[in-house]
Amino acid sequence: MTIFARISAALDGLLDDMVAAGELPAGLNHAAVTVEPPRDPSHGDMATNAAMVLAKPAGTNPRALAELIATRLRGLPEVESVDIAGPGFINMRLDRSAWEAELTLINERAGGYGRTDVGKGKRVNVEYVSANPTGPMHMGHCRGAVVGDALASLLAFSGYEVTREYYINDAGSQVQTLGQSVHLRYREALGEDIGEIPEGYYPGDYLIPIGQALAAEYGDKYVGVPDLVWLDLFRERAVAAMMDMIRADLALLGIHHDLFSSEAEMQKSGKVDAAIQRLTDMGLIYEGTLEQPKGEPADEDWAPVPMVLFRASQFGDDSDRPVKRPNGLYTYFGNDLAYHADKASRADELIDIWGADHAGTVKRIKAAVAALTQGKAKFDVKLVQMVRLLREGEPVKMSKRSGNFVTLADVVEEVGKDVVRFTMLTRKADAQMDFDFAKVVEASKDNPVFYVQYAHARIASLGRRVKEAFPGELPAADLSRFGAEELDLIKQMANFPRVVEGAANAHEPHRIAFYLYDLAAAFHGWWNLGNDQPERRVIVAGDIGLTASRLHLSAGIAQVIRNGLGLMGVAALEEMN
């Protein structure tokens, strides 16, 4: 149990003792009671709001309750002092032995430090990327891919049973156009001059090999015949080839999904019909008309058209939503509704990572999930803003290979997987981001990925250098030799489990990147003390005991950095050029 967990558990026990002693009424809910670092470190090591949140339900004064709680906290062996601030906040300072024990725990738990069981084995489905299978991955997909993958890792580390899912939109008009685009390349492979790719078709060179493969297999069998003869075949081959390409692109980022679900297969299986029928049986499907869209110019030719609608407005949406078109085909929302019903049958919680351009869809899907699961399945949507690509401040030109965008593969090839992944997590997902090719590889503290990896590489270098200074076996670390700077570093490391838990609960993996940058900054500051003061270095000539102790501390810092980078899918480098 980590130090914050121990103090929190001890506080819970003390509150129960106060109930037994008649100082608090029975049945108080402790869920809102927190133990966390105070905003101002000068106030202490930990603070609790216990008196503030329990006073009212207990029918007492917060300050008076704080005095009672503080008296009991002072009896804990790890607590050195307790103070009460303002109307009833309780600040604690811990004995240094508590922090020394935490450092020992970090090194003992190694890769498991920070792992929690807050998920308690609940099944969570994280759907991310789900790019239309019409071409290679581009940087518009990259940020959502990294956010989703890091979140899945974070949740698994926090005790959830995680499924990483990709939804293949292979049943819409875009894949019909893809099939037609491949047919052009097929004819081109047979020697036909197809001229300029028509407007609306996919122009990228990535379709050429598919056309060539079809030409080699079928010859001119599908030249000069109606679309109905060849379109399904060409569409299916094109989608399969695109998904192979997408999987390969994602693999460059170290991303591998557990499950790929097909929209076309879902329709064939009857799951869409089944989901709509369930809503119908619940009285939530009816035939009606929608009002003319608001905020748009009046259209004299507009007329209400009867459609099959879902009563989404009963579940928080702005209006009811069509699930079937007048021609009898399901709308995209109808298909998406059924897909989420299928996911909800396999998980306790659903998380979707979408591009910000899908913001208008959030309410209707949340309404559908609420209706279909009767509010039992938790559902969260994380919207991810686009990334603006720059090179020394100037917008990056498009890729020839793709036809109209910069491919993910091109970016990873230039700057590397780790740089891409870490950079995508250096801002909140819903904040705009610039990705400047020059800045993301810069060797400076302004480049977070370099700064954090450099901290780990510096510590790794100690293992090689200490053998030169002290060839023999090092003694056990004597943590009593630590000064204030070393204890402050341990306190910062001890926050890692709290950051992991908070990031998992909030579905915000960027918190790990922020934490690692701050830890790296603290480490570099401590390291740099030895630039002008040899006695402040990690390896102190002539003092093997102090060296062993500081190496023990450094090993703990490296371990926490490794654990955090692992959650982000970023390597902890042993050396850097």
C-alpha angles and dihedrals in degrees: 000000000000122000098260090046091050094051091044091051091047090051091051089052092050091051089052089050089052089054090051090049092051093246092116131030118250122257099040114156111234095188094106094047111108137187111200142137113287116248089242110051089206088071093065144275100290138015132197130199092201096121093045096053099036101043098079098047088043091052095235142108116276094225093049091048090048089057091054093047092045091054091057094042090056087064094062111106093225094051117090099179141353128207132182119223131194117330095348116319112145119217123192136194116203128217113257089242088068091058092044089054090051092055089051089050092051093055093043095050092042109167091012096059108118094020111134139182098223089123092057091203095301113160113245125182116207112192114191142158096015089165117178107266094240102108147341121313115275132194090266086070097040101079095050090046093055095042091050095046094047090047091052090052091047092052093047089051087052097057103269125132099235131200116192107208137187120197112211111212094207101142105066137089092269092069090047087057089047090056091050091049090053090049088059090053089046090056090045090054088055090058102266118140101232094179119202117000105255120250111272095027124107107262102186122125089230089085094059096082091051091053090048092051092051091047091052091049102042106020111203094332092119099042117112095004128118119276092245090067097058110012099091092048094047092045093051093046091047094049092048091051092046092051090051088052093047092050090051091049092049090048088060085065093045091251121144124168124216094214138024113198120197122217090205092052091047091055092048091050092059094241092129091053090047094051093048090047091053090054090046091054088051091055093247099117122072140153114253146121133265126230119250108276112271122234093030128107114271112267114208091199094053115116131171113260121202110245138169106258137193117220092239092152089071088064102047103282121131094241143352115282133223116243098176131037124227088257090062097253120126118251120239087257090053091055093043091049091055092046091055090048088055092049091048090056088060102041143040093219133029126205122183124192108206137172115256090249087073093061091112091060097056099085095048094050091046088051091051094049091047091051098043095046095035088238095302099114118072112225128190130176121201113200115210122203122224123263120237111216117217137173111206089335097313123109113260119245121242125267121259091211095058099037097225113019144044111261124230089230091058092052095046090048091054103043106013136247097275094053092049095047097045093045092052088059098048093092136038110276093243094052123093115257136202118204108198112188091211097049098045092062095040115126097227142101087257088069106072097197092053093044094052096041090046090056090055093045091051091054092046089055090061092069090060096042099046091062089060093050097040111020094181132069116297120235123243114283114268102209092185087079092067118114130205094282093056093047090050089055091052090050090053092048090049089062092067097089090049091050091049092050093046093047091049093049093047094040089233113133092174087079089073091057091049091049094048092051091053092047091049090049091052091048094049090049091053092045092050091057085078094058092086100014113057091192089062094058122108092239106048114192111237095010109089093166095057090043091054091050095050091046088054090053092046091051090055092051091049090049093053091047090050092050093049094045089048090059088052093048091243125134121243101227122220093203138006132204 
